[in-house]
Amino acid sequence: MRSPRPTSRRTAFRTTAVLAGATAVLALPVGAAFADSPAAPQPRVLPGVERPAVDRPITPPTAPSSKPARGYVTTARLADGSVAKIYEIGVGHVEADVFAGTTRLGTLAGRDGRPAYGRYNGLHITLYPNGTVSSWVEDAPKPKPKPQPKPEVVQESAARIVMPDGNVAEAVYGAHGDRVDLSTANGHRLGTIDLKDPNVLNDGWMYKLVRDGRDGRDGRHVLKFVVIDGKSGGNSWVYDFDSGRLIERYMVATGK
């Protein structure tokens, strides 16, 4: 039986050196060990297996715009031919972009319900809180006010006659023709007579508008107003139409 081979001194030294070397490696600072280590290989992607997630920097969310939205209202033509595009921004806040052709001249902004004013090359602009604009040009002649038609003035004249029956007649002449308005003493209207319908009866009394047969100076017919009492058999009174003056009286009992 062979006896165990004795360990040589060379083998024992080699073992000691390996252990000493291992101890030296472990004694290095941890940071130095990661710094000197080669980059670790990326894990291999197998078919059907997703690639491992890679950390990416987190992007902060975009802050919403603080500029309020503009709501289009209308486009208005200005005094010099340019235009204003009007927008509503919020309560009491309107804006108007002024354009000459495709060139933007500027923006008017009215806030807190107050109008805004602007001027460009003699053009004056006012933007109102309700979204309307007015404008005028310095060198342009001020528009002349249009003449307003005058209301037609109807010239009329009336002669008041208190008739024998106590009623009242007003002989009226004017632009709408000659007539006699009849009423009671307390103002209750009885009717009207004119040359187209010259006779009317009221409680036994007859009222008549008659032509005299002569023409007046102004070309009008000379008219008379006649009142006849039918209850008394025909007593009558004749009045001048223009003045209302009693000019004739006829009584049945005595003749004239």
For each residue, the residues with C-beta under 8 A, 3 or more apart:
1:
2:
3:
4:
5:
6:
7: 11 12
8: 11 12
9: 12 13
10: 13 14
11: 7 8 14 15
12: 7 8 9 15 16
13: 9 10 16 17
14: 10 11 17 18
15: 11 12 18 19
16: 12 13 19 20
17: 13 14 20 21
18: 14 15 21 22
19: 15 16 22 23
20: 16 17 23 24
21: 17 18 24 25
22: 18 19 25 26
23: 19 20 26 27
24: 20 21 27 28
25: 21 22 28
26: 22 23
27: 23 24
28: 24 25 32 33
29: 32 33
30: 33 34
31: 34 35
32: 28 29 35 36
33: 28 29 30 36 37
34: 30 31 37
35: 31 32
36: 32 33
37: 33 34 40
38:
39:
40: 37
41:
42:
43: 52
44:
45: 49 50 51
46: 49
47:
48:
49: 45 46
50: 45
51: 45 54
52: 43
53:
54: 51
55:
56:
57:
58:
59:
60:
61:
62:
63:
64:
65:
66:
67:
68: 89 90 93
69: 89
70: 87 88 89 95
71: 87 88 89
72: 85 86 87
73: 86 87 88 94 131
74: 86 131
75: 83 84 85 86
76: 83 84 86 96 132 133
77: 81 82 83
78: 81 82 83 84 98 123 125 133 135
79: 123 135 136 137 140
80: 121 122 123 135 137
81: 77 78 100
82: 77 78 98 99 100 105 123
83: 75 76 77 78 98 99
84: 75 76 78 96 97 98 99 108 125 127 133
85: 72 75 96 97 99
86: 72 73 74 75 76 94 95 96 127 131 132 133
87: 70 71 72 73 94 95 96 97
88: 70 71 73 93 94 131
89: 68 69 70 71 93 94 95
90: 68 93
91:
92: 110 111 112 113 114 129
93: 68 88 89 90 109 110 111 112
94: 73 86 87 88 89 109 110 116 127 128 129 131
95: 70 86 87 89 107 108 109 110 127
96: 76 84 85 86 87 107 108 116 125 127 133
97: 84 85 87 104 106 107
98: 78 82 83 84 104 105 106 107 108 118 120 125
99: 82 83 84 85 102 103 104 105
100: 81 82 103 105
101:
102: 99
103: 99 100
104: 97 98 99 107
105: 82 98 99 100 120
106: 97 98 118 120
107: 95 96 97 98 104
108: 84 95 96 98 116 117 118 125 127
109: 93 94 95 116 127
110: 92 93 94 95 113 114 115 116 127 128 129
111: 92 93 114 116
112: 92 93
113: 92 110 129
114: 92 110 111 129
115: 110 126 127 128 129
116: 94 96 108 109 110 111 126 127
117: 108 124 125 126 127
118: 98 106 108 124 125 127
119: 122 123 124 125
120: 98 105 106 123 125
121: 80
122: 80 119 137 138 139
123: 78 79 80 82 119 120 135 136 137 138
124: 117 118 119 135 136 137 138
125: 78 84 96 98 108 117 118 119 120 133 134 135
126: 115 116 117 133 134 135
127: 84 86 94 95 96 108 109 110 115 116 117 118 133
128: 94 110 115 131 132 133 134
129: 92 94 110 113 114 115
130:
131: 73 74 86 88 94 128
132: 76 86 128
133: 76 78 84 86 96 125 126 127 128
134: 125 126 128
135: 78 79 80 123 124 125 126
136: 79 123 124 140
137: 79 80 122 123 124 140
138: 122 123 124
139: 122
140: 79 136 137
141:
142:
143:
144:
145:
146:
147:
148:
149:
150: 153
151:
152: 175
153: 150
154: 174 175 176
155: 174 175
156: 172 173 174 175
157: 172 173 174 242
158: 170 171 172 181
159: 170 171 239 240 241 242 243 244
160: 168 169 170 244
161: 168 169 170 171 225 239 244
162: 166 168 185
163: 166 167 168 169 205 207 227 237
164: 227 229 235 237
165: 203 205 227 229
166: 162 163 184 185
167: 163 182 183 184 185 190 202 205
168: 160 161 162 163 182 183 184 185
169: 160 161 163 180 181 182 207 225 227 239
170: 158 159 160 161 180 181 183
171: 158 159 161 178 179 180 223 225 239 241 242 244
172: 156 157 158 178 179 180 181
173: 156 157 177 178 179 220 241 242
174: 154 155 156 157 177 178
175: 152 154 155 156
176: 154 179
177: 173 174 194 195
178: 171 172 173 174 194 195 209 220 223 241
179: 171 172 173 176 192 193 194 209
180: 169 170 171 172 192 193 194 207 209 225
181: 158 169 170 172 189 192
182: 167 168 169 189 190 191 192 193 200 202 207
183: 167 168 170 187 188 189 190
184: 166 167 168 187 188 190
185: 162 166 167 168
186:
187: 183 184
188: 183 184
189: 181 182 183
190: 167 182 183 184 200 202
191: 182 200 202
192: 179 180 181 182
193: 179 180 182 197 198 199 200 207 208 209
194: 177 178 179 180 197 198 209
195: 177 178 198 209 211 221
196:
197: 193 194 200
198: 193 194 195 208 209 210
199: 193 206 207 208 209
200: 182 190 191 193 197 206 207
201: 204 205 206 207 230
202: 167 182 190 191 205 207
203: 165
204: 201 229 230 231
205: 163 165 167 201 202 227 228 229 230 231
206: 199 200 201 226 227 228 230
207: 163 169 180 182 193 199 200 201 202 225 226 227 228
208: 193 198 199 225 226 227 228
209: 178 179 180 193 194 195 198 199 223 224 225 226 241
210: 198 223 224 225 226
211: 195 221 222 223 224
212: 221 222 223 224
213: 222
214: 221 222
215: 219 220 221 222
216: 219 220 221 222
217:
218:
219: 215 216
220: 173 178 215 216 223
221: 195 211 212 214 215 216
222: 211 212 213 214 215 216 241
223: 171 178 209 210 211 212 220 241 242
224: 209 210 211 212 238 239 240 241 247
225: 161 169 171 180 207 208 209 210 238 239 240 241
226: 206 207 208 209 210 236 237 238 239
227: 163 164 165 169 205 206 207 208 236 237 239
228: 205 206 207 208 234 235 236
229: 164 165 204 205 232 233 234 235 236
230: 201 204 205 206 233 234
231: 204 205
232: 229 235 252
233: 229 230 252 253
234: 228 229 230 250 252
235: 164 228 229 232 250 251 252
236: 226 227 228 229 249 250
237: 163 164 226 227 246 248 249 250
238: 224 225 226 246 247 248 249 250
239: 159 161 169 171 224 225 226 227 244 245 246 247
240: 159 224 225 243 244 245 247
241: 159 171 173 178 209 222 223 224 225 244
242: 157 159 171 173 223
243: 159 240
244: 159 160 161 171 239 240 241
245: 239 240
246: 237 238 239 249
247: 224 238 239 240
248: 237 238
249: 236 237 238 246
250: 234 235 236 237 238 255 256
251: 235 254 255 256
252: 232 233 234 235
253: 233
254: 251
255: 250 251
256: 250 251
